[in-house]
């Protein structure tokens, strides 16, 4: 079993630097809230 932490993106009150300090947390769970349901995720090449 892995212990993960829910992170709500850049607007979350808890920064990733703080999550890194939580003992036993091995992963981050997040979602893409700005893409509508059924929408396409398009990436750009830099």
Secondary structure as GFF3:
##gff-version 3
##sequence-region A 1 46
A	DSSP	beta_strand	3	6	.	.	.	ID=ss1
A	DSSP	alpha_helix	16	19	.	.	.	ID=ss2
A	DSSP	beta_strand	25	29	.	.	.	ID=ss3
###
